[in-house]
Amino acid sequence: MEIVRNTDGSLVVPIPAVRHHDGDGVVDGSTGDDVDAVAQPTTRVLHPGEGGYSEALAEWDLEQNPDRAPAVSTASGREEAMNVVHALAESPDHDVAGALKDVGDSAASGEALRHVLIGGTHSVEAFSQEVAKAEGGEALPAHQMTKIIGEVLAELDK
């Protein structure tokens, strides 16, 4: 099952089946007598800011193009990526396509953002601080920065 990204930025992620082992050789806790057993959910919805969201978003991005080479961040790509996320954070209309129209190398910007996501929450927090220092203003909380990064990557993958 693959990860699904909703329009609000939330992710529907699969939950691996829990295996139970006991001394009677019963696997997966199933004896056939569990008529009233409650089925365990097979998916979970993660919202920006929740534990595991950044990692799930990086996995979702990888699922969009599994043959993509590992993300490599270049200085110019990172700079343009910082400009885009800052513009979106400050924009009242939050026009992702409009923010990307002035980007010279969208592939390098996307790679820079993928590189940030792969690093997890601490990487996203550091990137947010870097954007605030370079562009001015306050650093965004990691969950807001991650959501913006996800929106930009989704637009780039169209």
C-alpha positions in Angstrom: 0.0 0.0 0.0 1.3 3.4 -0.9 1.2 6.7 1.0 -1.6 9.1 0.0 -1.1 12.9 0.3 -4.4 14.7 0.8 -5.0 18.3 -0.4 -4.8 19.6 3.2 -1.2 18.2 3.4 -2.1 15.3 5.6 -0.8 11.9 4.7 -2.6 8.5 4.9 0.1 6.0 5.8 -0.1 2.2 6.0 0.2 0.6 9.4 2.1 -2.7 9.3 0.2 -5.7 10.6 1.1 -6.5 14.2 2.3 -10.0 14.7 1.8 -11.7 18.0 3.7 -14.8 19.0 2.7 -17.0 21.9 3.8 -20.4 23.2 1.0 -22.3 21.4 2.3 -21.7 17.9 -0.5 -19.2 17.2 0.8 -16.5 14.7 -0.9 -13.1 14.3 -3.1 -13.8 17.3 -5.7 -15.6 15.1 -7.2 -18.8 16.5 -10.4 -18.8 14.5 -12.4 -18.3 17.7 -12.1 -14.5 17.7 -15.6 -13.8 16.4 -15.9 -10.6 18.4 -12.3 -9.4 17.8 -12.0 -5.8 16.7 -10.1 -5.3 13.4 -7.0 -3.2 13.7 -6.8 -0.2 11.4 -4.6 -0.6 8.4 -3.9 3.1 7.8 -3.2 6.2 9.9 -3.6 9.9 9.0 -0.6 12.0 9.8 -0.9 15.8 9.9 2.0 18.3 9.6 3.7 18.5 13.0 2.9 15.0 14.1 5.7 12.5 14.9 6.7 10.7 11.8 5.2 13.2 9.3 8.5 14.5 7.9 9.7 11.0 7.3 6.4 9.9 5.8 6.4 12.9 3.5 9.9 12.0 2.3 8.7 8.4 1.7 5.7 9.7 -0.2 8.0 11.9 -2.4 10.1 8.8 -3.1 7.0 6.8 -4.1 6.2 9.5 -6.7 9.3 8.7 -8.6 11.1 5.6 -7.2 13.8 5.7 -9.9 14.9 9.1 -8.9 18.5 9.4 -7.8 19.2 10.2 -4.2 18.5 13.9 -3.4 21.5 16.2 -3.7 21.3 19.8 -2.5 23.2 22.5 -4.5 23.9 26.0 -3.2 21.8 27.6 -6.0 19.0 25.1 -5.6 18.9 25.6 -1.8 18.8 29.4 -2.3 15.9 29.3 -4.7 14.1 26.8 -2.5 14.5 29.2 0.5 13.1 32.0 -1.7 10.1 29.9 -2.6 9.2 28.7 0.9 9.6 32.2 2.3 7.4 33.6 -0.4 4.7 31.0 0.3 5.0 31.6 4.1 4.5 35.3 3.6 1.8 35.1 0.8 -1.8 35.6 1.8 -3.0 33.7 -1.3 -0.5 30.9 -0.9 -0.1 30.5 -4.7 2.4 27.6 -5.1 2.5 27.7 -8.9 3.0 31.5 -8.8 5.9 31.2 -6.3 7.6 28.7 -8.6 7.3 30.7 -11.8 10.4 32.8 -11.1 12.6 29.8 -10.1 15.4 29.3 -12.6 16.1 25.6 -11.9 13.0 24.0 -10.4 14.7 20.6 -10.4 17.6 21.8 -8.2 15.1 23.5 -5.9 13.1 20.3 -5.6 16.2 18.3 -4.9 17.2 20.8 -2.1 13.8 20.5 -0.5 13.9 16.7 -0.8 17.3 16.8 0.9 15.8 18.8 3.8 13.0 16.2 4.2 15.3 13.2 4.2 17.1 14.7 7.2 14.0 14.6 9.3 12.5 17.1 11.7 15.9 18.5 12.9 16.8 19.2 9.3 13.5 20.9 8.7 14.0 23.0 11.8 17.5 24.0 10.7 16.2 24.9 7.2 13.5 27.1 8.7 16.1 28.9 10.8 18.2 29.3 7.7 15.3 30.7 5.7 14.5 33.2 8.4 18.1 34.4 8.6 18.4 34.7 4.8 15.0 36.1 4.0 14.1 37.9 7.2 11.2 37.3 9.6 10.6 34.6 12.1 11.4 30.9 11.6 8.4 28.8 10.9 7.6 25.9 13.1 8.7 22.6 11.6 5.2 21.4 10.9 4.4 24.5 8.8 7.7 24.4 7.0 7.1 20.7 6.2 3.7 21.4 4.9 5.0 24.1 2.6 7.8 21.8 1.4 5.2 19.1 0.6 3.1 21.6 -1.4 6.0 22.7 -3.4 7.1 19.1 -4.1 3.6 18.2 -5.1 3.5 21.1 -7.5 6.9 20.3 -9.0 5.8 16.7 -9.6 2.8 17.8 -11.7 
